[in-house]
Amino acid sequence: MELGKFNKLEEKIKGIIEENTVLRQRNRDLEGVLKSKEGELEQIENKLRILGEERDSVRAKVDSLLDMLQNIPE
């Protein structure tokens, strides 16, 4: 009877160890995905910053051209 309890305990412990191993691997996989997404996010933020700078530059040029057009005598 007591041996049966130890066998059940052993099986539960083995199950917990297996589940722990699976969860640790899943955690490593998710950490890899997170790092990848963080890299993608950084690239997108850089692109947005560059596009914002280009937009500001174009806006300044358009404003300059509009000022020049306003100064043309009629």
mmCIF file of the N, C-alpha and C atoms, coordinates in Angstrom:
data_MODEL
# 
_entry.id   MODEL 
# 
loop_
_atom_site.group_PDB 
_atom_site.id 
_atom_site.type_symbol 
_atom_site.label_atom_id 
_atom_site.label_alt_id 
_atom_site.label_comp_id 
_atom_site.label_asym_id 
_atom_site.label_entity_id 
_atom_site.label_seq_id 
_atom_site.pdbx_PDB_ins_code 
_atom_site.Cartn_x 
_atom_site.Cartn_y 
_atom_site.Cartn_z 
_atom_site.occupancy 
_atom_site.B_iso_or_equiv 
_atom_site.pdbx_formal_charge 
_atom_site.auth_seq_id 
_atom_site.auth_comp_id 
_atom_site.auth_asym_id 
_atom_site.auth_atom_id 
_atom_site.pdbx_PDB_model_num 
ATOM 1   N N  . MET A 1 1  ? 0.822  -1.201 0.000   1.00 0.00 ? 1  MET A N  1 
ATOM 2   C CA . MET A 1 1  ? 0.000  0.000  0.000   1.00 0.00 ? 1  MET A CA 1 
ATOM 3   C C  . MET A 1 1  ? 0.860  1.257  0.000   1.00 0.00 ? 1  MET A C  1 
ATOM 4   N N  . GLU A 1 2  ? 1.859  1.336  0.867   1.00 0.00 ? 2  GLU A N  1 
ATOM 5   C CA . GLU A 1 2  ? 2.720  2.516  0.937   1.00 0.00 ? 2  GLU A CA 1 
ATOM 6   C C  . GLU A 1 2  ? 3.534  2.679  -0.339  1.00 0.00 ? 2  GLU A C  1 
ATOM 7   N N  . LEU A 1 3  ? 3.933  1.568  -0.944  1.00 0.00 ? 3  LEU A N  1 
ATOM 8   C CA . LEU A 1 3  ? 4.698  1.619  -2.184  1.00 0.00 ? 3  LEU A CA 1 
ATOM 9   C C  . LEU A 1 3  ? 3.863  2.263  -3.296  1.00 0.00 ? 3  LEU A C  1 
ATOM 10  N N  . GLY A 1 4  ? 2.589  2.014  -3.302  1.00 0.00 ? 4  GLY A N  1 
ATOM 11  C CA . GLY A 1 4  ? 1.694  2.636  -4.280  1.00 0.00 ? 4  GLY A CA 1 
ATOM 12  C C  . GLY A 1 4  ? 1.654  4.142  -4.136  1.00 0.00 ? 4  GLY A C  1 
ATOM 13  N N  . LYS A 1 5  ? 1.676  4.642  -2.908  1.00 0.00 ? 5  LYS A N  1 
ATOM 14  C CA . LYS A 1 5  ? 1.681  6.086  -2.680  1.00 0.00 ? 5  LYS A CA 1 
ATOM 15  C C  . LYS A 1 5  ? 2.976  6.715  -3.185  1.00 0.00 ? 5  LYS A C  1 
ATOM 16  N N  . PHE A 1 6  ? 4.090  6.007  -2.954  1.00 0.00 ? 6  PHE A N  1 
ATOM 17  C CA . PHE A 1 6  ? 5.367  6.528  -3.437  1.00 0.00 ? 6  PHE A CA 1 
ATOM 18  C C  . PHE A 1 6  ? 5.405  6.546  -4.963  1.00 0.00 ? 6  PHE A C  1 
ATOM 19  N N  . ASN A 1 7  ? 4.823  5.535  -5.576  1.00 0.00 ? 7  ASN A N  1 
ATOM 20  C CA . ASN A 1 7  ? 4.776  5.501  -7.041  1.00 0.00 ? 7  ASN A CA 1 
ATOM 21  C C  . ASN A 1 7  ? 3.944  6.659  -7.586  1.00 0.00 ? 7  ASN A C  1 
ATOM 22  N N  . LYS A 1 8  ? 2.816  6.936  -6.962  1.00 0.00 ? 8  LYS A N  1 
ATOM 23  C CA . LYS A 1 8  ? 1.987  8.075  -7.378  1.00 0.00 ? 8  LYS A CA 1 
ATOM 24  C C  . LYS A 1 8  ? 2.736  9.389  -7.209  1.00 0.00 ? 8  LYS A C  1 
ATOM 25  N N  . LEU A 1 9  ? 3.437  9.497  -6.068  1.00 0.00 ? 9  LEU A N  1 
ATOM 26  C CA . LEU A 1 9  ? 4.222  10.709 -5.812  1.00 0.00 ? 9  LEU A CA 1 
ATOM 27  C C  . LEU A 1 9  ? 5.326  10.862 -6.847  1.00 0.00 ? 9  LEU A C  1 
ATOM 28  N N  . GLU A 1 10 ? 5.981  9.753  -7.153  1.00 0.00 ? 10 GLU A N  1 
ATOM 29  C CA . GLU A 1 10 ? 7.051  9.766  -8.156  1.00 0.00 ? 10 GLU A CA 1 
ATOM 30  C C  . GLU A 1 10 ? 6.506  10.207 -9.516  1.00 0.00 ? 10 GLU A C  1 
ATOM 31  N N  . GLU A 1 11 ? 5.357  9.680  -9.905  1.00 0.00 ? 11 GLU A N  1 
ATOM 32  C CA . GLU A 1 11 ? 4.753  10.053 -11.182 1.00 0.00 ? 11 GLU A CA 1 
ATOM 33  C C  . GLU A 1 11 ? 4.382  11.540 -11.202 1.00 0.00 ? 11 GLU A C  1 
ATOM 34  N N  . LYS A 1 12 ? 3.843  12.039 -10.117 1.00 0.00 ? 12 LYS A N  1 
ATOM 35  C CA . LYS A 1 12 ? 3.487  13.460 -10.045 1.00 0.00 ? 12 LYS A CA 1 
ATOM 36  C C  . LYS A 1 12 ? 4.736  14.326 -10.162 1.00 0.00 ? 12 LYS A C  1 
ATOM 37  N N  . ILE A 1 13 ? 5.797  13.929 -9.483  1.00 0.00 ? 13 ILE A N  1 
ATOM 38  C CA . ILE A 1 13 ? 7.053  14.695 -9.544  1.00 0.00 ? 13 ILE A CA 1 
ATOM 39  C C  . ILE A 1 13 ? 7.617  14.671 -10.956 1.00 0.00 ? 13 ILE A C  1 
ATOM 40  N N  . LYS A 1 14 ? 7.595  13.507 -11.603 1.00 0.00 ? 14 LYS A N  1 
ATOM 41  C CA . LYS A 1 14 ? 8.070  13.405 -12.993 1.00 0.00 ? 14 LYS A CA 1 
ATOM 42  C C  . LYS A 1 14 ? 7.233  14.305 -13.906 1.00 0.00 ? 14 LYS A C  1 
ATOM 43  N N  . GLY A 1 15 ? 5.926  14.317 -13.683 1.00 0.00 ? 15 GLY A N  1 
ATOM 44  C CA . GLY A 1 15 ? 5.053  15.178 -14.486 1.00 0.00 ? 15 GLY A CA 1 
ATOM 45  C C  . GLY A 1 15 ? 5.369  16.650 -14.294 1.00 0.00 ? 15 GLY A C  1 
ATOM 46  N N  . ILE A 1 16 ? 5.614  17.021 -13.053 1.00 0.00 ? 16 ILE A N  1 
ATOM 47  C CA . ILE A 1 16 ? 5.952  18.416 -12.757 1.00 0.00 ? 16 ILE A CA 1 
ATOM 48  C C  . ILE A 1 16 ? 7.275  18.791 -13.409 1.00 0.00 ? 16 ILE A C  1 
ATOM 49  N N  . ILE A 1 17 ? 8.249  17.906 -13.359 1.00 0.00 ? 17 ILE A N  1 
ATOM 50  C CA . ILE A 1 17 ? 9.558  18.173 -13.969 1.00 0.00 ? 17 ILE A CA 1 
ATOM 51  C C  . ILE A 1 17 ? 9.418  18.315 -15.481 1.00 0.00 ? 17 ILE A C  1 
ATOM 52  N N  . GLU A 1 18 ? 8.640  17.426 -16.109 1.00 0.00 ? 18 GLU A N  1 
ATOM 53  C CA . GLU A 1 18 ? 8.423  17.517 -17.554 1.00 0.00 ? 18 GLU A CA 1 
ATOM 54  C C  . GLU A 1 18 ? 7.718  18.823 -17.931 1.00 0.00 ? 18 GLU A C  1 
ATOM 55  N N  . GLU A 1 19 ? 6.714  19.166 -17.160 1.00 0.00 ? 19 GLU A N  1 
ATOM 56  C CA . GLU A 1 19 ? 5.983  20.411 -17.426 1.00 0.00 ? 19 GLU A CA 1 
ATOM 57  C C  . GLU A 1 19 ? 6.897  21.617 -17.246 1.00 0.00 ? 19 GLU A C  1 
ATOM 58  N N  . ASN A 1 20 ? 7.732  21.572 -16.230 1.00 0.00 ? 20 ASN A N  1 
ATOM 59  C CA . ASN A 1 20 ? 8.689  22.648 -15.978 1.00 0.00 ? 20 ASN A CA 1 
ATOM 60  C C  . ASN A 1 20 ? 9.637  22.798 -17.167 1.00 0.00 ? 20 ASN A C  1 
ATOM 61  N N  . THR A 1 21 ? 10.117 21.674 -17.693 1.00 0.00 ? 21 THR A N  1 
ATOM 62  C CA . THR A 1 21 ? 11.028 21.699 -18.837 1.00 0.00 ? 21 THR A CA 1 
ATOM 63  C C  . THR A 1 21 ? 10.338 22.321 -20.049 1.00 0.00 ? 21 THR A C  1 
ATOM 64  N N  . VAL A 1 22 ? 9.101  21.904 -20.290 1.00 0.00 ? 22 VAL A N  1 
ATOM 65  C CA . VAL A 1 22 ? 8.347  22.445 -21.426 1.00 0.00 ? 22 VAL A CA 1 
ATOM 66  C C  . VAL A 1 22 ? 8.128  23.948 -21.247 1.00 0.00 ? 22 VAL A C  1 
ATOM 67  N N  . LEU A 1 23 ? 7.769  24.359 -20.047 1.00 0.00 ? 23 LEU A N  1 
ATOM 68  C CA . LEU A 1 23 ? 7.511  25.778 -19.795 1.00 0.00 ? 23 LEU A CA 1 
ATOM 69  C C  . LEU A 1 23 ? 8.776  26.613 -19.912 1.00 0.00 ? 23 LEU A C  1 
ATOM 70  N N  . ARG A 1 24 ? 9.894  26.076 -19.468 1.00 0.00 ? 24 ARG A N  1 
ATOM 71  C CA . ARG A 1 24 ? 11.161 26.810 -19.608 1.00 0.00 ? 24 ARG A CA 1 
ATOM 72  C C  . ARG A 1 24 ? 11.519 27.002 -21.072 1.00 0.00 ? 24 ARG A C  1 
ATOM 73  N N  . GLN A 1 25 ? 11.319 25.959 -21.888 1.00 0.00 ? 25 GLN A N  1 
ATOM 74  C CA . GLN A 1 25 ? 11.598 26.073 -23.313 1.00 0.00 ? 25 GLN A CA 1 
ATOM 75  C C  . GLN A 1 25 ? 10.657 27.079 -23.963 1.00 0.00 ? 25 GLN A C  1 
ATOM 76  N N  . ARG A 1 26 ? 9.400  27.020 -23.587 1.00 0.00 ? 26 ARG A N  1 
ATOM 77  C CA . ARG A 1 26 ? 8.421  27.969 -24.133 1.00 0.00 ? 26 ARG A CA 1 
ATOM 78  C C  . ARG A 1 26 ? 8.797  29.397 -23.749 1.00 0.00 ? 26 ARG A C  1 
ATOM 79  N N  . ASN A 1 27 ? 9.263  29.556 -22.532 1.00 0.00 ? 27 ASN A N  1 
ATOM 80  C CA . ASN A 1 27 ? 9.690  30.872 -22.071 1.00 0.00 ? 27 ASN A CA 1 
ATOM 81  C C  . ASN A 1 27 ? 10.877 31.374 -22.903 1.00 0.00 ? 27 ASN A C  1 
ATOM 82  N N  . ARG A 1 28 ? 11.839 30.485 -23.172 1.00 0.00 ? 28 ARG A N  1 
ATOM 83  C CA . ARG A 1 28 ? 12.991 30.883 -24.000 1.00 0.00 ? 28 ARG A CA 1 
ATOM 84  C C  . ARG A 1 28 ? 12.529 31.264 -25.400 1.00 0.00 ? 28 ARG A C  1 
ATOM 85  N N  . ASP A 1 29 ? 11.596 30.477 -25.941 1.00 0.00 ? 29 ASP A N  1 
ATOM 86  C CA . ASP A 1 29 ? 11.069 30.792 -27.271 1.00 0.00 ? 29 ASP A CA 1 
ATOM 87  C C  . ASP A 1 29 ? 10.397 32.164 -27.285 1.00 0.00 ? 29 ASP A C  1 
ATOM 88  N N  . LEU A 1 30 ? 9.593  32.422 -26.278 1.00 0.00 ? 30 LEU A N  1 
ATOM 89  C CA . LEU A 1 30 ? 8.893  33.713 -26.203 1.00 0.00 ? 30 LEU A CA 1 
ATOM 90  C C  . LEU A 1 30 ? 9.856  34.868 -26.001 1.00 0.00 ? 30 LEU A C  1 
ATOM 91  N N  . GLU A 1 31 ? 10.928 34.644 -25.240 1.00 0.00 ? 31 GLU A N  1 
ATOM 92  C CA . GLU A 1 31 ? 11.933 35.694 -25.080 1.00 0.00 ? 31 GLU A CA 1 
ATOM 93  C C  . GLU A 1 31 ? 12.598 36.008 -26.412 1.00 0.00 ? 31 GLU A C  1 
ATOM 94  N N  . GLY A 1 32 ? 12.836 34.972 -27.221 1.00 0.00 ? 32 GLY A N  1 
ATOM 95  C CA . GLY A 1 32 ? 13.396 35.194 -28.554 1.00 0.00 ? 32 GLY A CA 1 
ATOM 96  C C  . GLY A 1 32 ? 12.454 35.993 -29.432 1.00 0.00 ? 32 GLY A C  1 
ATOM 97  N N  . VAL A 1 33 ? 11.183 35.665 -29.395 1.00 0.00 ? 33 VAL A N  1 
ATOM 98  C CA . VAL A 1 33 ? 10.183 36.403 -30.175 1.00 0.00 ? 33 VAL A CA 1 
ATOM 99  C C  . VAL A 1 33 ? 10.123 37.854 -29.711 1.00 0.00 ? 33 VAL A C  1 
ATOM 100 N N  . LEU A 1 34 ? 10.156 38.049 -28.392 1.00 0.00 ? 34 LEU A N  1 
ATOM 101 C CA . LEU A 1 34 ? 10.107 39.404 -27.840 1.00 0.00 ? 34 LEU A CA 1 
ATOM 102 C C  . LEU A 1 34 ? 11.304 40.230 -28.314 1.00 0.00 ? 34 LEU A C  1 
ATOM 103 N N  . LYS A 1 35 ? 12.500 39.649 -28.281 1.00 0.00 ? 35 LYS A N  1 
ATOM 104 C CA . LYS A 1 35 ? 13.688 40.376 -28.748 1.00 0.00 ? 35 LYS A CA 1 
ATOM 105 C C  . LYS A 1 35 ? 13.556 40.728 -30.223 1.00 0.00 ? 35 LYS A C  1 
ATOM 106 N N  . SER A 1 36 ? 13.033 39.801 -30.996 1.00 0.00 ? 36 SER A N  1 
ATOM 107 C CA . SER A 1 36 ? 12.836 40.058 -32.418 1.00 0.00 ? 36 SER A CA 1 
ATOM 108 C C  . SER A 1 36 ? 11.860 41.209 -32.635 1.00 0.00 ? 36 SER A C  1 
ATOM 109 N N  . LYS A 1 37 ? 10.756 41.190 -31.912 1.00 0.00 ? 37 LYS A N  1 
ATOM 110 C CA . LYS A 1 37 ? 9.753  42.249 -32.050 1.00 0.00 ? 37 LYS A CA 1 
ATOM 111 C C  . LYS A 1 37 ? 10.293 43.592 -31.561 1.00 0.00 ? 37 LYS A C  1 
ATOM 112 N N  . GLU A 1 38 ? 11.114 43.558 -30.516 1.00 0.00 ? 38 GLU A N  1 
ATOM 113 C CA . GLU A 1 38 ? 11.718 44.808 -30.039 1.00 0.00 ? 38 GLU A CA 1 
ATOM 114 C C  . GLU A 1 38 ? 12.636 45.391 -31.106 1.00 0.00 ? 38 GLU A C  1 
ATOM 115 N N  . GLY A 1 39 ? 13.376 44.513 -31.803 1.00 0.00 ? 39 GLY A N  1 
ATOM 116 C CA . GLY A 1 39 ? 14.227 44.977 -32.902 1.00 0.00 ? 39 GLY A CA 1 
ATOM 117 C C  . GLY A 1 39 ? 13.409 45.572 -34.033 1.00 0.00 ? 39 GLY A C  1 
ATOM 118 N N  . GLU A 1 40 ? 12.310 44.895 -34.381 1.00 0.00 ? 40 GLU A N  1 
ATOM 119 C CA . GLU A 1 40 ? 11.431 45.419 -35.425 1.00 0.00 ? 40 GLU A CA 1 
ATOM 120 C C  . GLU A 1 40 ? 10.849 46.769 -35.019 1.00 0.00 ? 40 GLU A C  1 
ATOM 121 N N  . LEU A 1 41 ? 10.439 46.882 -33.771 1.00 0.00 ? 41 LEU A N  1 
ATOM 122 C CA . LEU A 1 41 ? 9.877  48.133 -33.278 1.00 0.00 ? 41 LEU A CA 1 
ATOM 123 C C  . LEU A 1 41 ? 10.907 49.258 -33.355 1.00 0.00 ? 41 LEU A C  1 
ATOM 124 N N  . GLU A 1 42 ? 12.131 48.957 -33.002 1.00 0.00 ? 42 GLU A N  1 
ATOM 125 C CA . GLU A 1 42 ? 13.189 49.975 -33.063 1.00 0.00 ? 42 GLU A CA 1 
ATOM 126 C C  . GLU A 1 42 ? 13.410 50.437 -34.507 1.00 0.00 ? 42 GLU A C  1 
ATOM 127 N N  . GLN A 1 43 ? 13.397 49.480 -35.454 1.00 0.00 ? 43 GLN A N  1 
ATOM 128 C CA . GLN A 1 43 ? 13.564 49.846 -36.859 1.00 0.00 ? 43 GLN A CA 1 
ATOM 129 C C  . GLN A 1 43 ? 12.408 50.729 -37.335 1.00 0.00 ? 43 GLN A C  1 
ATOM 130 N N  . ILE A 1 44 ? 11.208 50.384 -36.938 1.00 0.00 ? 44 ILE A N  1 
ATOM 131 C CA . ILE A 1 44 ? 10.037 51.171 -37.346 1.00 0.00 ? 44 ILE A CA 1 
ATOM 132 C C  . ILE A 1 44 ? 10.089 52.570 -36.734 1.00 0.00 ? 44 ILE A C  1 
ATOM 133 N N  . GLU A 1 45 ? 10.498 52.649 -35.470 1.00 0.00 ? 45 GLU A N  1 
ATOM 134 C CA . GLU A 1 45 ? 10.617 53.967 -34.828 1.00 0.00 ? 45 GLU A CA 1 
ATOM 135 C C  . GLU A 1 45 ? 11.657 54.818 -35.544 1.00 0.00 ? 45 GLU A C  1 
ATOM 136 N N  . ASN A 1 46 ? 12.765 54.210 -35.969 1.00 0.00 ? 46 ASN A N  1 
ATOM 137 C CA . ASN A 1 46 ? 13.783 54.958 -36.714 1.00 0.00 ? 46 ASN A CA 1 
ATOM 138 C C  . ASN A 1 46 ? 13.244 55.441 -38.052 1.00 0.00 ? 46 ASN A C  1 
ATOM 139 N N  . LYS A 1 47 ? 12.495 54.564 -38.736 1.00 0.00 ? 47 LYS A N  1 
ATOM 140 C CA . LYS A 1 47 ? 11.905 54.962 -40.014 1.00 0.00 ? 47 LYS A CA 1 
ATOM 141 C C  . LYS A 1 47 ? 10.921 56.112 -39.818 1.00 0.00 ? 47 LYS A C  1 
ATOM 142 N N  . LEU A 1 48 ? 10.105 56.023 -38.774 1.00 0.00 ? 48 LEU A N  1 
ATOM 143 C CA . LEU A 1 48 ? 9.152  57.106 -38.497 1.00 0.00 ? 48 LEU A CA 1 
ATOM 144 C C  . LEU A 1 48 ? 9.872  58.415 -38.193 1.00 0.00 ? 48 LEU A C  1 
ATOM 145 N N  . ARG A 1 49 ? 10.976 58.339 -37.445 1.00 0.00 ? 49 ARG A N  1 
ATOM 146 C CA . ARG A 1 49 ? 11.742 59.537 -37.134 1.00 0.00 ? 49 ARG A CA 1 
ATOM 147 C C  . ARG A 1 49 ? 12.294 60.154 -38.418 1.00 0.00 ? 49 ARG A C  1 
ATOM 148 N N  . ILE A 1 50 ? 12.844 59.310 -39.289 1.00 0.00 ? 50 ILE A N  1 
ATOM 149 C CA . ILE A 1 50 ? 13.401 59.803 -40.555 1.00 0.00 ? 50 ILE A CA 1 
ATOM 150 C C  . ILE A 1 50 ? 12.301 60.407 -41.428 1.00 0.00 ? 50 ILE A C  1 
ATOM 151 N N  . LEU A 1 51 ? 11.157 59.726 -41.504 1.00 0.00 ? 51 LEU A N  1 
ATOM 152 C CA . LEU A 1 51 ? 10.041 60.263 -42.293 1.00 0.00 ? 51 LEU A CA 1 
ATOM 153 C C  . LEU A 1 51 ? 9.537  61.583 -41.725 1.00 0.00 ? 51 LEU A C  1 
ATOM 154 N N  . GLY A 1 52 ? 9.517  61.696 -40.407 1.00 0.00 ? 52 GLY A N  1 
ATOM 155 C CA . GLY A 1 52 ? 9.112  62.955 -39.779 1.00 0.00 ? 52 GLY A CA 1 
ATOM 156 C C  . GLY A 1 52 ? 10.072 64.076 -40.121 1.00 0.00 ? 52 GLY A C  1 
ATOM 157 N N  . GLU A 1 53 ? 11.369 63.765 -40.110 1.00 0.00 ? 53 GLU A N  1 
ATOM 158 C CA . GLU A 1 53 ? 12.363 64.779 -40.467 1.00 0.00 ? 53 GLU A CA 1 
ATOM 159 C C  . GLU A 1 53 ? 12.220 65.185 -41.927 1.00 0.00 ? 53 GLU A C  1 
ATOM 160 N N  . GLU A 1 54 ? 11.980 64.194 -42.812 1.00 0.00 ? 54 GLU A N  1 
ATOM 161 C CA . GLU A 1 54 ? 11.792 64.500 -44.230 1.00 0.00 ? 54 GLU A CA 1 
ATOM 162 C C  . GLU A 1 54 ? 10.537 65.349 -44.434 1.00 0.00 ? 54 GLU A C  1 
ATOM 163 N N  . ARG A 1 55 ? 9.471  65.007 -43.716 1.00 0.00 ? 55 ARG A N  1 
ATOM 164 C CA . ARG A 1 55 ? 8.225  65.779 -43.813 1.00 0.00 ? 55 ARG A CA 1 
ATOM 165 C C  . ARG A 1 55 ? 8.457  67.227 -43.391 1.00 0.00 ? 55 ARG A C  1 
ATOM 166 N N  . ASP A 1 56 ? 9.183  67.412 -42.292 1.00 0.00 ? 56 ASP A N  1 
ATOM 167 C CA . ASP A 1 56 ? 9.467  68.766 -41.822 1.00 0.00 ? 56 ASP A CA 1 
ATOM 168 C C  . ASP A 1 56 ? 10.312 69.531 -42.836 1.00 0.00 ? 56 ASP A C  1 
ATOM 169 N N  . SER A 1 57 ? 11.266 68.837 -43.459 1.00 0.00 ? 57 SER A N  1 
ATOM 170 C CA . SER A 1 57 ? 12.106 69.476 -44.468 1.00 0.00 ? 57 SER A CA 1 
ATOM 171 C C  . SER A 1 57 ? 11.275 69.888 -45.686 1.00 0.00 ? 57 SER A C  1 
ATOM 172 N N  . VAL A 1 58 ? 10.404 69.004 -46.134 1.00 0.00 ? 58 VAL A N  1 
ATOM 173 C CA . VAL A 1 58 ? 9.547  69.317 -47.281 1.00 0.00 ? 58 VAL A CA 1 
ATOM 174 C C  . VAL A 1 58 ? 8.603  70.465 -46.932 1.00 0.00 ? 58 VAL A C  1 
ATOM 175 N N  . ARG A 1 59 ? 8.071  70.427 -45.724 1.00 0.00 ? 59 ARG A N  1 
ATOM 176 C CA . ARG A 1 59 ? 7.153  71.496 -45.301 1.00 0.00 ? 59 ARG A CA 1 
ATOM 177 C C  . ARG A 1 59 ? 7.881  72.848 -45.312 1.00 0.00 ? 59 ARG A C  1 
ATOM 178 N N  . ALA A 1 60 ? 9.123  72.851 -44.838 1.00 0.00 ? 60 ALA A N  1 
ATOM 179 C CA . ALA A 1 60 ? 9.890  74.102 -44.812 1.00 0.00 ? 60 ALA A CA 1 
ATOM 180 C C  . ALA A 1 60 ? 10.148 74.602 -46.233 1.00 0.00 ? 60 ALA A C  1 
ATOM 181 N N  . LYS A 1 61 ? 10.445 73.689 -47.155 1.00 0.00 ? 61 LYS A N  1 
ATOM 182 C CA . LYS A 1 61 ? 10.688 74.085 -48.540 1.00 0.00 ? 61 LYS A CA 1 
ATOM 183 C C  . LYS A 1 61 ? 9.410  74.625 -49.185 1.00 0.00 ? 61 LYS A C  1 
ATOM 184 N N  . VAL A 1 62 ? 8.283  73.947 -48.935 1.00 0.00 ? 62 VAL A N  1 
ATOM 185 C CA . VAL A 1 62 ? 7.006  74.411 -49.492 1.00 0.00 ? 62 VAL A CA 1 
ATOM 186 C C  . VAL A 1 62 ? 6.667  75.793 -48.937 1.00 0.00 ? 62 VAL A C  1 
ATOM 187 N N  . ASP A 1 63 ? 6.848  75.981 -47.630 1.00 0.00 ? 63 ASP A N  1 
ATOM 188 C CA . ASP A 1 63 ? 6.591  77.295 -47.038 1.00 0.00 ? 63 ASP A CA 1 
ATOM 189 C C  . ASP A 1 63 ? 7.476  78.356 -47.670 1.00 0.00 ? 63 ASP A C  1 
ATOM 190 N N  . SER A 1 64 ? 8.731  78.004 -47.910 1.00 0.00 ? 64 SER A N  1 
ATOM 191 C CA . SER A 1 64 ? 9.663  78.951 -48.538 1.00 0.00 ? 64 SER A CA 1 
ATOM 192 C C  . SER A 1 64 ? 9.195  79.299 -49.956 1.00 0.00 ? 64 SER A C  1 
ATOM 193 N N  . LEU A 1 65 ? 8.781  78.294 -50.701 1.00 0.00 ? 65 LEU A N  1 
ATOM 194 C CA . LEU A 1 65 ? 8.302  78.535 -52.061 1.00 0.00 ? 65 LEU A CA 1 
ATOM 195 C C  . LEU A 1 65 ? 7.022  79.373 -52.058 1.00 0.00 ? 65 LEU A C  1 
ATOM 196 N N  . LEU A 1 66 ? 6.126  79.104 -51.106 1.00 0.00 ? 66 LEU A N  1 
ATOM 197 C CA . LEU A 1 66 ? 4.899  79.899 -51.013 1.00 0.00 ? 66 LEU A CA 1 
ATOM 198 C C  . LEU A 1 66 ? 5.214  81.350 -50.678 1.00 0.00 ? 66 LEU A C  1 
ATOM 199 N N  . ASP A 1 67 ? 6.190  81.559 -49.804 1.00 0.00 ? 67 ASP A N  1 
ATOM 200 C CA . ASP A 1 67 ? 6.610  82.927 -49.486 1.00 0.00 ? 67 ASP A CA 1 
ATOM 201 C C  . ASP A 1 67 ? 7.157  83.620 -50.727 1.00 0.00 ? 67 ASP A C  1 
ATOM 202 N N  . MET A 1 68 ? 7.932  82.856 -51.510 1.00 0.00 ? 68 MET A N  1 
ATOM 203 C CA . MET A 1 68 ? 8.505  83.443 -52.732 1.00 0.00 ? 68 MET A CA 1 
ATOM 204 C C  . MET A 1 68 ? 7.382  83.815 -53.706 1.00 0.00 ? 68 MET A C  1 
ATOM 205 N N  . LEU A 1 69 ? 6.363  82.976 -53.799 1.00 0.00 ? 69 LEU A N  1 
ATOM 206 C CA . LEU A 1 69 ? 5.244  83.256 -54.709 1.00 0.00 ? 69 LEU A CA 1 
ATOM 207 C C  . LEU A 1 69 ? 4.458  84.479 -54.241 1.00 0.00 ? 69 LEU A C  1 
ATOM 208 N N  . GLN A 1 70 ? 4.349  84.657 -52.944 1.00 0.00 ? 70 GLN A N  1 
ATOM 209 C CA . GLN A 1 70 ? 3.616  85.819 -52.442 1.00 0.00 ? 70 GLN A CA 1 
ATOM 210 C C  . GLN A 1 70 ? 4.369  87.119 -52.718 1.00 0.00 ? 70 GLN A C  1 
ATOM 211 N N  . ASN A 1 71 ? 5.660  87.015 -52.870 1.00 0.00 ? 71 ASN A N  1 
ATOM 212 C CA . ASN A 1 71 ? 6.459  88.224 -53.092 1.00 0.00 ? 71 ASN A CA 1 
ATOM 213 C C  . ASN A 1 71 ? 6.552  88.594 -54.574 1.00 0.00 ? 71 ASN A C  1 
ATOM 214 N N  . ILE A 1 72 ? 5.960  87.812 -55.435 1.00 0.00 ? 72 ILE A N  1 
ATOM 215 C CA . ILE A 1 72 ? 5.972  88.133 -56.866 1.00 0.00 ? 72 ILE A CA 1 
ATOM 216 C C  . ILE A 1 72 ? 4.960  89.261 -57.105 1.00 0.00 ? 72 ILE A C  1 
ATOM 217 N N  . PRO A 1 73 ? 5.433  90.331 -57.734 1.00 0.00 ? 73 PRO A N  1 
ATOM 218 C CA . PRO A 1 73 ? 4.510  91.417 -58.008 1.00 0.00 ? 73 PRO A CA 1 
ATOM 219 C C  . PRO A 1 73 ? 3.465  90.989 -59.048 1.00 0.00 ? 73 PRO A C  1 
ATOM 220 N N  . GLU A 1 74 ? 2.293  91.507 -58.893 1.00 0.00 ? 74 GLU A N  1 
ATOM 221 C CA . GLU A 1 74 ? 1.199  91.150 -59.818 1.00 0.00 ? 74 GLU A CA 1 
ATOM 222 C C  . GLU A 1 74 ? 1.180  92.031 -61.016 1.00 0.00 ? 74 GLU A C  1 
# 
